[in-house]
Amino acid sequence: MTCFGTVTALASENPFVSVNDVTWTELGHNENDSMPIGNGDLAANVWTEQNGDLMLLVAKADAWTELGKLVKLGRVRVQITPNPFVGAADFQQVLRLENGSIEIKSGANVVLVWVDANRPVIHVEATLEHPAAMQARLELWRTKTHPYNEPSPDKGGLFEMGDHAIPLNFEADTVLPAGANQVTWYHFNSSSIYPTLLEQEHLESLSQKYPDPLLHRCFGAMLTGPGLVSSDDHTMKSAVPERSLRLDVIGLTKTGAASPEAWKSDLDSLAKEVSAVPIDSARAAHQQWWQDFWNRGWIHVSGTADSAKVSQGFIMQRYMLAASSRGAFPAKFNGGLFTVGHDMPANVESTNKDHNPDFRAWGSSYWNQNNRLLYWPLIETGDFDLLKPWFDMYVNALPLAKDRTQAYFHHAGAAFIETGYFWGLPNLNDFGWDNPTTEVKSEWMRYHIQGTLEVISQMLDEYDITQDAEFAHKDIIPFADVIVTYYNLHWPRGEDGKIKMTPVQSLETYQRIAVNPTPDIAGLKQVLTRLLELPAAWTSPQQRSIWSKELADLPTIPIGRSANGKLPSFGASDPDGKPTILPAESYGKTSNAENPELYVVFPYRLYGVGKPDLSLALNTFAARRFPLDHCWGQDGPQSALLGLTAVAKKAAIDEFTDYGDQHFAWFWKAGNDWIPDLDDGGTGMITLESMLMQYDGKRIQLLPAWPNDWTADFKLHAPYRTTVEGHVENGKITDLKVTPQSRAKDVVVVSSDERSKSAK
């Protein structure tokens, strides 16, 4: 019996992908036995249950409710009768990374689940040994509209609302009367938290200029498929038993839709477009997308049991981002599109231990310091399409942020605090309900704005690699100019003529009384220097003059001396201690567990292997107060950039083996975030890439922190449209291929002796 074409590997596929496929040999039990699939916009957790049912928990990147909560579309239960998998001794469920599919099989019976890489549709295809019937039933849990202020599963996890009463309802989903060959449902936002937000943040005057991004947003999906007919409003089933069966789940979101009827009309048109493409053609194009994706870049590590785990963790994290970051919005750090849950009693609130599928700890806001870690490593793998939603979110929110700055502070420029809604404003819990001022109430977030400097740095890294002039003109320069303008105008100059940033904070760790924080100084120093290196014709003389003056006016990065080998409390430096970079010119007690002084290493790369004053940065790393190599801890990237091979190796192992308690181990455990904790995998990717390759301008350094007992095959992207590919074994590189070849002269391989010297 011939099986689906997507299951057969092609000769031109990346050979380091399929070796990481995941195979399970038993039916699952519940949502904790799920595997992830997706096309970057539409995604699903897929699992089986003991009775042989196939479950799809469907998510979409732009399914934002009236309360600004990112939720699932719904759950679909697929039954095949008679079921060929129950009791089968040869049962297998395989996640095939090479083509983004899940294959469930026993003997000649195969079910293939895949989310079309090019269209918003999930396909479930069954090829069976004997004729059988398929039934697909929609299961929803948002079935009744109810007030926010009553206990319910929907309320738990909404960090943005704090403990405040909200004058809105959680609105129910709507199931339409079934058509002859379709079941359709949607969620329509007939109300919105947005006007309340503007009122609470004293921005009512901007309501007409910036339309409500939540009101009348409509999202949902359709069940349909060849040979399927509706039996009730929730259920599709086979008209007759067949050996070939297919279900399509087609998802759609419309913003500012005039009505649910208009949304339904667009969904019907989309369904016609999907059905017009032969399934074999769609599957072939889908497989081609994944093949091209995996061929962009890779790191495959071997040599030890730990290195194999690191290698698999690297590819799993990248796979999950590919499956959840090509839509209208970036993947969220706290679970992405792959959070799971189960039905709950109507009057019980969701908690970390017991929750419905829409729950995620820390809510639906984006937290820059967490989210950026998902996106840094995608630059070197060449995944610029996955980066686009991350950059677009900030660029699209810039006009409102500029007007907010003008309204609050009466000067040009814009700033984004650490936590905010996708449209760019602080979330209500941090801003403070009934806050009579324009100052953010939360001391954790009040002045925490340096994250956008990091976004600019990421943008500039992408530009350095792609040399994409349109991207620079359209996004980088306008965004960067507004952000650095805020820094230039928001604080006065001190007696020394330097910008004096106060009141500020140094990340979340040093609040309230910090002066001239090191992350902000380092970020501005790096970003302004790089902006001035762009072609002069791309910017105005006035811009360049202002940037140059601001760069000259930056305070110096503060340096003190360690006390008892550790970062000193402010004013408590030991005159006999080693020179150490400080977290700020002035700072108080700690309120979190970050090391702001090391932002000079990562993310801003002012210090590192092959750069001046490496010993100062090494002293600073050794004196750090908060060693951490899980979740958003940055020991991994920072140690790798400093050439500390042993520390970086341990961090990579810790990050990529921080397995969760779900069956799919790479749904990283919650840590400080939620499940999957995508910070773990993102930080692991950054660490591994930085161990293998670092670059500065045209110079490319290979093996700056690579352990001799790890073997690697790799292909990574570097500045000036360069790719570097090779094999590493026993600390030496063979089969080195630099494209274009003219860039080979700029590649330097750091020897084992040099790595050992750096470590000392």
Salt bridges, closest charged atoms under 4 A:
ASP21 OD2 - ARG96 NH1 3.76
GLU31 OE2 - HIS342 ND1 3.06
ASP33 OD2 - HIS29 ND1 3.73
ASP33 OD1 - HIS663 ND1 3.45
ASP41 OD2 - LYS60 NZ 3.09
GLU49 OE1 - ARG77 NH1 2.97
ASP53 OD2 - ARG77 NH1 2.85
ASP62 OD1 - LYS60 NZ 3.06
GLU66 OE1 - HIS187 NE2 2.83
GLU98 OE2 - ARG96 NH1 3.90
GLU103 OE1 - ARG96 NH2 2.81
GLU103 OE1 - LYS105 NZ 3.55
ASP116 OD2 - ARG119 NH1 3.26
GLU125 OE1 - ARG283 NH2 2.76
GLU139 OE1 - ARG75 NE 2.75
GLU139 OE2 - ARG77 NE 2.64
ASP154 OD2 - HIS146 NE2 2.69
ASP173 OD2 - ARG142 NH2 3.09
ASP173 OD1 - HIS187 ND1 2.75
ASP232 OD2 - ARG137 NH1 3.41
ASP248 OD1 - HIS123 ND1 2.67
ASP248 OD2 - ARG246 NH2 2.86
ASP266 OD2 - LYS254 NZ 3.26
ASP268 OD1 - LYS264 NZ 2.73
ASP280 OD1 - ARG283 NH1 3.19
ASP343 OD2 - ARG75 NH2 3.05
ASP354 OD1 - HIS342 NE2 2.56
ASP358 OD2 - ARG142 NH1 2.84
ASP383 OD1 - ARG296 NH1 2.79
ASP383 OD2 - ARG318 NE 2.77
ASP385 OD2 - ARG296 NH2 2.83
ASP392 OD2 - LYS388 NZ 2.60
ASP403 OD2 - LYS209 NZ 2.69
GLU418 OE1 - HIS448 NE2 3.91
ASP434 OD2 - HIS164 NE2 3.41
GLU439 OE1 - ARG446 NE 3.82
GLU443 OE2 - ARG512 NE 3.51
GLU454 OE2 - ARG372 NH1 2.61
ASP461 OD1 - ARG530 NH2 2.64
ASP461 OD1 - ARG605 NH2 2.97
ASP464 OD2 - ARG530 NH2 2.75
ASP475 OD1 - LYS474 NZ 3.44
ASP553 OD2 - ARG493 NH2 2.95
ASP553 OD2 - LYS549 NZ 2.58
ASP629 OD1 - HIS630 NE2 3.72
ASP629 OD2 - LYS650 NZ 3.27
ASP635 OD2 - ARG624 NH2 3.07
ASP654 OD2 - LYS650 NZ 2.60
ASP658 OD2 - HIS630 ND1 3.25
ASP658 OD1 - LYS669 NZ 3.40
ASP709 OD2 - LYS649 NZ 2.96
ASP713 OD1 - HIS727 ND1 2.86
GLU729 OE1 - HIS727 NE2 2.87
ASP746 OD2 - ARG743 NH1 2.75
